[in-house]
């Protein structure tokens, strides 16, 4: 399992706020729908400070709030983040991490 920084090519202006890192990590997503809590295992494939690309064998919708749990490469400590589904393509989801402003 390696981690690679993906930077834009020469002469290319990126509109991304954060550098992306190619990863292969197991991810656990928890979400609530119709009053029922669902937990689904998936795979994270791209990670940045602002979010993650996640493959999940379930149907999520843009705007769905989720909890994301994963262990970053070279770490033993799992990370749990709140997130919102921002885009989807089949079963690949772009999840933006969000901060709880009341927790600060």
Secondary structure as UniProt FT lines:
FT   STRAND          4..6
FT   TURN            10..11
FT   STRAND          20..33
FT   TURN            34..35
FT   STRAND          36..48
FT   TURN            49..50
FT   STRAND          51..56
FT   TURN            62..63
FT   STRAND          65..71
FT   TURN            73..74
FT   STRAND          78..89
FT   TURN            90..91
FT   STRAND          92..98
FT   HELIX           101..103
//
